[in-house]
Amino acid sequence: MTQPFIAATAALLLCAASSVGALELQRQKFSDDEIFSTVVREFQKPLLHRFNPAAAGERKPLLVLGPALKFGAKIKSESFTHLTQQELVAQQEAVFILITNAHPDAERNALYVDYDIPSNASYGVLKVYPKDGVLVAERTDSYRSSSGARATYGKLYEGVTCRDKTEMAYRWNTYAGNGLSGHCPEAMFTEFMNRF
C-alpha cells in the first residue's frame, strides 16, 4: 500500500461526518463518529481513569488524532471528546487515546486503527468492521510497554512547563509514588525525557 493511498484514505476518513465523507466498509457507509465511538467503547474503562484522586463528575473519553490523520472539522460525538494535540497539551491531560493511523484493507471489509493509550501503557491495532449492520472492534495486535508510554508522553510534553493540579501533574506524582500530590515535582516535564 502506497503512502499517497494511505494519506488519501486518511483524508477521506476524517472528512466532516456526512454521507459524502463517510467511510464505506462492506458496502455500508459509516461516519467518523460511528467509527471512533466503536474504538473508544473497546477501551472505555482505561479511558475513564483519572489520576487526580479528587476528580469528580463524569467526563467523556478523550480522543486525539495523530499528525498522519488530517481532519477538516473536529468530530462531534456523544461518546467521546475530540481534542487536537495542541488542546490536549494545553490542558495537560494524561488519559486519552491517540490514534496514530487508520486505513481500510484492500477489499474495504475492515478498517485497521493504530492506537496508543499511554496512561495504561498499551498500544496496538484494532480491526473495526461491520457485523449485522453494526460496527464492532477486535484487537489484532495488543502490547504493553511502560517505556513506550513514556516515549509517547515525551513526544507530547517535551519542553512543556508543568502546571500544578493537572492530570499530568498527578500522573507524574503517581509514577513517583506520591499519587496524592498534584504539585509538579519540577518546573518542566522531565521524567520521560531523561531516558530517551
C-alpha positions as CSV (number, residue, x, y, z in Angstrom):
1,M,0.0,0.0,0.0
2,T,1.5,3.3,-1.0
3,Q,1.8,6.4,1.1
4,P,-0.4,8.6,-1.2
5,F,-3.1,5.9,-0.9
6,I,-2.9,5.9,2.9
7,A,-2.9,9.7,3.0
8,A,-5.9,9.9,0.7
9,T,-7.7,7.3,2.7
10,A,-7.0,9.1,5.9
11,A,-8.2,12.4,4.4
12,L,-11.4,10.7,3.3
13,L,-12.0,9.1,6.6
14,L,-11.6,12.3,8.5
15,C,-13.9,14.5,6.5
16,A,-16.9,16.0,8.2
17,A,-19.3,13.2,9.0
18,S,-21.8,13.1,6.2
19,S,-22.8,10.7,3.5
20,V,-20.2,12.3,1.2
21,G,-17.4,11.9,3.7
22,A,-18.4,8.6,5.2
23,L,-16.2,5.6,5.0
24,E,-17.6,2.6,3.2
25,L,-16.9,-0.8,4.7
26,Q,-18.6,-3.9,3.2
27,R,-20.8,-1.6,1.1
28,Q,-22.1,0.2,4.1
29,K,-21.3,3.8,5.0
30,F,-20.1,4.8,8.5
31,S,-19.4,8.2,9.8
32,D,-16.2,9.2,11.8
33,D,-18.3,9.4,14.9
34,E,-19.6,5.8,14.4
35,I,-16.1,4.5,13.7
36,F,-14.3,6.2,16.6
37,S,-17.1,5.6,19.0
38,T,-16.6,1.9,18.3
39,V,-12.9,2.3,19.0
40,V,-13.5,4.3,22.3
41,R,-16.0,1.7,23.5
42,E,-13.4,-1.0,23.3
43,F,-11.2,0.9,25.8
44,Q,-14.0,2.6,27.9
45,K,-12.6,1.5,31.3
46,P,-9.0,2.7,31.0
47,L,-10.1,5.9,29.2
48,L,-12.3,6.9,32.2
49,H,-9.4,6.6,34.7
50,R,-8.4,9.8,36.5
51,F,-5.0,10.3,38.1
52,N,-6.4,13.1,40.3
53,P,-7.9,11.2,43.3
54,A,-10.3,14.2,44.0
55,A,-11.6,14.4,40.4
56,A,-15.4,14.4,40.5
57,G,-18.0,14.2,37.9
58,E,-18.2,12.2,34.7
59,R,-16.4,13.1,31.6
60,K,-16.3,11.6,28.1
61,P,-13.1,9.8,27.0
62,L,-10.6,11.9,25.1
63,L,-9.7,11.1,21.5
64,V,-6.7,12.6,19.8
65,L,-5.8,12.1,16.2
66,G,-2.1,12.0,15.3
67,P,-0.4,14.1,12.6
68,A,-0.7,11.3,10.0
69,L,-4.5,11.8,10.1
70,K,-5.8,15.0,8.6
71,F,-9.3,16.3,9.5
72,G,-11.2,19.3,8.4
73,A,-13.6,19.7,11.3
74,K,-13.5,18.2,14.8
75,I,-15.6,15.1,15.3
76,K,-18.7,15.8,17.3
77,S,-19.8,12.8,19.4
78,E,-21.8,11.8,22.4
79,S,-19.3,9.0,23.1
80,F,-16.0,11.0,23.3
81,T,-14.4,14.4,23.1
82,H,-12.2,15.0,20.1
83,L,-9.1,17.2,21.1
84,T,-6.3,18.3,18.9
85,Q,-2.8,17.5,20.2
86,Q,-2.3,21.2,21.0
87,E,-5.5,21.3,23.1
88,L,-4.5,18.1,24.9
89,V,-1.1,19.5,25.8
90,A,-2.6,22.9,26.8
91,Q,-5.0,21.2,29.2
92,Q,-2.2,18.8,30.4
93,E,-4.4,15.7,30.1
94,A,-2.9,12.3,30.8
95,V,-5.7,9.9,30.0
96,F,-6.6,9.7,26.3
97,I,-6.5,7.5,23.2
98,L,-4.1,8.6,20.5
99,I,-5.0,7.3,17.0
100,T,-1.7,7.3,15.1
101,N,-3.1,5.9,11.8
102,A,-6.2,4.3,10.2
103,H,-6.6,2.6,6.9
104,P,-9.0,0.1,5.3
105,D,-7.9,-3.2,3.9
106,A,-7.8,-3.6,0.1
107,E,-11.3,-5.1,-0.1
108,R,-12.7,-2.4,2.2
109,N,-14.1,-5.0,4.6
110,A,-12.4,-3.6,7.7
111,L,-10.6,-0.5,9.0
112,Y,-7.3,-1.0,10.8
113,V,-6.8,1.6,13.6
114,D,-3.4,2.1,15.3
115,Y,-3.9,3.2,18.8
116,D,-1.8,4.3,21.8
117,I,-3.1,4.7,25.4
118,P,-0.1,5.8,27.4
119,S,-1.9,6.1,30.7
120,N,-2.2,2.3,30.9
121,A,0.9,1.6,28.8
122,S,-1.0,-0.1,26.0
123,Y,-0.9,0.2,22.2
124,G,-1.7,-1.9,19.2
125,V,-4.0,-2.3,16.2
126,L,-7.8,-2.5,16.3
127,K,-9.8,-4.0,13.5
128,V,-13.2,-2.3,13.1
129,Y,-15.7,-3.9,10.8
130,P,-19.5,-4.2,10.3
131,K,-21.3,-7.2,11.8
132,D,-25.0,-7.5,11.3
133,G,-25.1,-3.8,10.2
134,V,-23.3,-2.6,13.4
135,L,-19.6,-1.7,13.8
136,V,-17.6,-4.0,16.1
137,A,-14.0,-3.9,17.2
138,E,-11.4,-6.7,17.5
139,R,-7.9,-6.3,18.8
140,T,-5.5,-7.8,16.2
141,D,-2.3,-6.7,18.0
142,S,-2.1,-5.6,21.6
143,Y,1.0,-4.7,23.5
144,R,2.0,-3.3,26.9
145,S,5.1,-1.1,27.3
146,S,5.9,1.4,30.1
147,S,8.9,2.7,28.1
148,G,6.6,3.2,25.1
149,A,4.1,5.1,27.2
150,R,6.9,7.4,28.5
151,A,8.1,7.9,24.9
152,T,4.5,8.9,23.9
153,Y,4.2,11.4,26.8
154,G,7.7,12.6,26.0
155,K,6.8,13.4,22.3
156,L,3.8,15.4,23.5
157,Y,5.2,17.1,26.6
158,E,8.9,17.7,25.9
159,G,9.7,21.3,26.8
160,V,6.3,22.0,28.4
161,T,6.1,23.7,31.8
162,C,4.2,21.5,34.3
163,R,1.1,23.1,36.0
164,D,0.0,22.0,39.4
165,K,-3.3,20.1,39.8
166,T,-3.4,19.0,36.2
167,E,-3.9,15.3,35.3
168,M,-0.3,15.2,34.1
169,A,1.0,16.6,37.4
170,Y,-0.9,13.9,39.2
171,R,0.3,11.3,36.8
172,W,3.9,12.3,37.3
173,N,3.5,12.0,41.1
174,T,1.6,8.7,40.8
175,Y,4.6,7.2,39.0
176,A,7.0,8.8,41.5
177,G,5.0,7.1,44.4
178,N,3.2,10.2,45.6
179,G,-0.2,9.9,43.9
180,L,-2.0,12.2,46.3
181,S,0.1,15.2,45.4
182,G,-0.9,17.4,42.4
183,H,2.2,19.6,42.7
184,C,4.7,19.4,39.9
185,P,8.0,17.8,41.1
186,E,9.9,20.1,38.7
187,A,9.1,23.1,36.6
188,M,9.3,21.2,33.3
189,F,8.2,17.7,32.5
190,T,11.4,15.7,32.6
191,E,10.7,12.2,34.0
192,F,10.2,10.7,30.5
193,M,12.9,12.8,28.7
194,N,15.9,11.6,30.7
195,R,15.6,8.1,29.3
196,F,15.0,8.8,25.6
